[in-house]
Amino acid sequence: MESFEQLCRERRSIRKFTDRSVEKEKIDYILRCALMSPAGKRLNPWEFYVMQDAEKIHSLAACKTYGSGMMATASAAIVVALDTQVSDTWMCDGSIAAEHIMLAATEQGLGSCWCHVYEREDSERLVKEQAGIPDNLTVLCVIALGYKDEERKPYDPEKLLYNKVHEA
Ligand SMILES: Cc1cc2nc3c(=O)[nH]c(=O)nc-3n(C[C@H](O)[C@H](O)[C@H](O)COP(=O)(O)O)c2cc1C
């Protein structure tokens, strides 16, 4: 990847994956990047649950009526769970870690997609069951990972929402 901007351009949500499994080295690389994400007061309220059992991952496609279809073909997934008692910035910390995971995956030639779970009670129950997550943790999201089976165009810098940027 020639630049960070290029990485940002190429990270798109991928919701269809081939059945090729993700190499352990790539998962380890992604996890190292997640563990280097910043966290308020360095309290690290996150816990990452790595799923590589296809049957369990695919079962998560049913965790919501809409928006969890990518799980049906993902060959790996990382659940971002948090101890909300550890830090009042837990949601920010978890979100940043999730983005590190997605950017690292893009850099490794993988597709990824955020499947939102927080405040979707039935979804959280199923995810916790399948990933063996204890009750005291809150699941923010599951990041689906795998080799892409769909093409998404990179972002075009010409078409960015510059109206969201204000002189102050
Ligand atoms: C907080 C958050 C929650 C999201 N939840 C879902 C989801 O549950 N299901 C899904 O398919 N995509 C989900 N996405 C992905 C967005 O739909 C996607 O990022 C957006 O459409 C822009 O597309 P891009 O990721 O290709 O740039 C979520 C993204 C974020 C940041």
Ligand as a Chemical Component Dictionary entry (heavy atoms), coordinates in Angstrom:
data_LIG
# 
_chem_comp.id                   LIG 
_chem_comp.type                 NON-POLYMER 
_chem_comp.pdbx_formal_charge   0 
_chem_comp.three_letter_code    LIG 
# 
loop_
_chem_comp_atom.comp_id 
_chem_comp_atom.atom_id 
_chem_comp_atom.alt_atom_id 
_chem_comp_atom.type_symbol 
_chem_comp_atom.charge 
_chem_comp_atom.model_Cartn_x 
_chem_comp_atom.model_Cartn_y 
_chem_comp_atom.model_Cartn_z 
_chem_comp_atom.pdbx_ordinal 
LIG C1  C1  C 0 -20.932 1.913  13.636 1  
LIG C2  C2  C 0 -21.124 1.124  12.369 2  
LIG C3  C3  C 0 -22.092 0.142  12.316 3  
LIG C4  C4  C 0 -22.261 -0.624 11.160 4  
LIG N1  N1  N 0 -23.137 -1.647 11.160 5  
LIG C5  C5  C 0 -23.261 -2.424 10.066 6  
LIG C6  C6  C 0 -24.105 -3.576 10.092 7  
LIG O1  O1  O 0 -24.675 -3.944 11.121 8  
LIG N2  N2  N 0 -24.235 -4.279 8.945  9  
LIG C7  C7  C 0 -23.585 -3.935 7.789  10 
LIG O2  O2  O 0 -23.757 -4.627 6.784  11 
LIG N3  N3  N 0 -22.746 -2.858 7.744  12 
LIG C8  C8  C 0 -22.570 -2.117 8.849  13 
LIG N4  N4  N 0 -21.704 -1.048 8.833  14 
LIG C9  C9  C 0 -20.978 -0.702 7.607  15 
LIG C10 C10 C 0 -21.580 0.575  6.964  16 
LIG O3  O3  O 0 -22.812 0.258  6.386  17 
LIG C11 C11 C 0 -20.560 1.101  5.923  18 
LIG O4  O4  O 0 -19.369 1.471  6.574  19 
LIG C12 C12 C 0 -21.093 2.310  5.155  20 
LIG O5  O5  O 0 -22.203 1.935  4.363  21 
LIG C13 C13 C 0 -20.032 2.923  4.238  22 
LIG O6  O6  O 0 -19.525 1.947  3.338  23 
LIG P1  P1  P 0 -17.966 1.548  3.317  24 
LIG O7  O7  O 0 -17.662 0.857  4.614  25 
LIG O8  O8  O 0 -17.823 0.622  2.126  26 
LIG O9  O9  O 0 -17.168 2.791  3.174  27 
LIG C14 C14 C 0 -21.492 -0.317 9.989  28 
LIG C15 C15 C 0 -20.514 0.677  10.058 29 
LIG C16 C16 C 0 -20.322 1.377  11.228 30 
LIG C17 C17 C 0 -19.206 2.414  11.285 31 
# 
loop_
_chem_comp_bond.comp_id 
_chem_comp_bond.atom_id_1 
_chem_comp_bond.atom_id_2 
_chem_comp_bond.value_order 
_chem_comp_bond.pdbx_ordinal 
LIG C1  C2  SING 1  
LIG C2  C3  SING 2  
LIG C2  C16 DOUB 3  
LIG C3  C4  DOUB 4  
LIG C4  N1  SING 5  
LIG C4  C14 SING 6  
LIG N1  C5  DOUB 7  
LIG C5  C6  SING 8  
LIG C5  C8  SING 9  
LIG C6  O1  DOUB 10 
LIG C6  N2  SING 11 
LIG N2  C7  SING 12 
LIG C7  O2  DOUB 13 
LIG C7  N3  SING 14 
LIG N3  C8  DOUB 15 
LIG C8  N4  SING 16 
LIG N4  C9  SING 17 
LIG N4  C14 SING 18 
LIG C9  C10 SING 19 
LIG C10 O3  SING 20 
LIG C10 C11 SING 21 
LIG C11 O4  SING 22 
LIG C11 C12 SING 23 
LIG C12 O5  SING 24 
LIG C12 C13 SING 25 
LIG C13 O6  SING 26 
LIG O6  P1  SING 27 
LIG P1  O7  DOUB 28 
LIG P1  O8  SING 29 
LIG P1  O9  SING 30 
LIG C14 C15 DOUB 31 
LIG C15 C16 SING 32 
LIG C16 C17 SING 33 
# 
